[in-house]
């Protein structure tokens, strides 16, 4: 039972640390994606924040996606959602776009379209500018993204409060568990002490029963004295 509790405690802390690291990783990747300076992958996976509504309702504006790095055109097929970059002449920089594949030609040209757009994109992509394929969508993150980036200090507090609450709850649960274990150990020690004392008293009573002490005077074997 004690081993099970220790294992549970270790697993709880591992999950908590993993959650904290994942949160840090997510916000770091989101910040990098927002700055649009470099990609950030972990084991070929990376999160991304969709900043426009071109993929709604499939992906909400501000929603999070987990995408897997693409190395070969054979990894793609029609209806996959991919992230690629194109050159923006107006801003003189590369911008990332996440759209759905509508056609892949035999010569490796990939045509895309946003689910919320009326027409197919007026350009095509190749493996030269295709970066990753979306494997997971978390639309609930749109609310978190909005609070963090546009909610000011109150928004950031609202985002961090649940994480702080989980950490505090985990700490309190661990503290209560330790206190319960200490109380249990103390009770076991007291019971052990009582059992030892009771055993000692029983042994003493047994010795008295088996070897009773003589409390009567021995009779005088001699007869009356001669006068």
URTA-V653100 format. One record per residue. RES is the residue in one small letter. PSI is psi as a letter, one per 30 degrees, with the letter a starting at -180 (NA if undefined). D_FIRST is the distance of its C-alpha to the first C-alpha in Angstrom with 1 decimal. Layout:
# URTA-V653100
RES:PSI:D_FIRST  RES:PSI:D_FIRST
This chain:
# URTA-V653100
x:e:0.0  x:e:3.8  x:e:5.4  x:e:5.1  x:e:6.4  x:e:8.7  x:e:9.9  x:e:10.6  x:e:12.4  x:e:14.4  x:e:15.4  x:e:16.5  x:e:18.6  x:e:20.0  x:e:21.1  x:e:22.6  x:e:24.5  x:e:25.6  x:e:26.9  x:e:28.8  x:e:30.3  x:e:31.3  x:e:33.0  x:e:34.9  x:e:35.8  x:e:37.1  x:e:39.2  x:e:40.6  x:e:41.6  x:e:43.0  x:e:45.1  x:e:46.3  x:e:47.2  x:e:49.1  x:f:51.0  x:h:51.7  x:e:52.1  x:l:49.7  x:l:47.0  x:j:43.4  x:k:41.2  x:j:37.7  x:h:37.4  x:g:40.5  x:k:39.1  x:k:40.1  x:l:40.1  x:l:43.4  x:k:44.8  x:j:47.6  x:f:50.3  x:l:52.8  x:g:52.9  x:f:54.5  x:g:51.5  x:k:50.9  x:g:49.5  x:e:47.4  x:j:46.5  x:l:47.1  x:k:48.8  x:f:46.1  x:l:43.5  x:k:41.3  x:k:41.4  x:k:39.5  x:l:42.0  x:k:42.0  x:k:44.7  x:k:47.4  x:f:49.1  x:k:51.4  x:f:53.4  x:f:51.9  x:f:48.6  x:l:50.4  x:l:51.7  x:k:53.5  x:f:51.5  x:k:49.0  x:k:48.7  x:l:49.5  x:k:50.0  x:l:53.1  x:k:55.4  x:l:59.1  x:k:61.7  x:j:62.7  x:e:66.4  x:e:66.6  x:f:63.8  x:h:64.4  x:l:60.7  x:k:58.2  x:k:56.3  x:k:53.3  x:k:53.5  x:j:50.9  x:l:52.7  x:k:52.5  x:k:54.3  x:f:57.2  x:k:58.9  x:j:58.5  x:l:61.9  x:f:62.5  x:g:63.5  x:g:60.1  x:k:61.1  x:j:58.4  x:k:59.6  x:l:57.3  x:k:57.4  x:k:55.5  x:f:54.3  x:g:55.9  x:l:59.1  x:f:62.2  x:l:63.3  x:k:62.0  x:k:61.8  x:h:65.1  x:l:63.7  x:l:61.7  x:l:58.9  x:a:58.3  x:f:55.7  x:e:57.4  x:f:56.1  x:k:53.2  x:e:49.9  x:l:46.9  x:k:45.9  x:k:43.8  x:f:40.6  x:k:38.8  x:k:40.3  x:j:38.7  x:f:41.3  x:f:39.1  x:f:39.5  x:e:43.1  x:e:42.4  x:e:40.3  x:e:43.1  x:e:45.7  x:e:44.0  x:e:43.4  x:f:46.8  x:f:49.0  x:g:47.2  x:a:48.0  x:e:45.7  x:e:44.5  x:e:43.5  x:e:41.6  x:e:39.8  x:e:39.0  x:e:37.5  x:f:35.4  x:e:34.2  x:e:31.5  x:e:30.1  x:e:30.2  x:e:28.6  x:e:25.6  x:e:25.2  x:e:25.4  x:e:22.9  x:e:20.4  x:e:21.1  x:e:20.9  x:e:17.6  x:e:16.2  x:e:18.0  x:e:16.8  x:e:13.2  x:e:14.1  x:e:16.2  x:e:13.6  x:e:11.3  x:e:14.7  x:e:15.7  x:e:12.7  x:e:13.3  x:e:17.0  x:e:16.7  x:e:14.9  x:e:17.8  x:e:20.3  x:e:19.3  x:e:19.4  x:e:22.8  x:e:24.0  x:e:23.1  x:e:24.9  x:e:27.9  x:e:28.1  x:e:28.0  x:e:30.7  x:e:32.9  x:e:32.6  x:e:33.7  x:e:36.6  x:e:37.7  x:e:37.6  x:e:39.8  x:e:42.2  x:e:42.5  x:e:43.1  x:i:45.5  x:k:47.4  x:k:49.7  x:j:53.5  x:f:54.8  x:k:58.2  x:k:61.3  x:k:62.5  x:k:66.0  x:j:69.1  x:f:70.5  x:l:73.9  x:a:76.7  x:k:78.7  x:k:80.6  x:k:84.3  x:NA:86.7
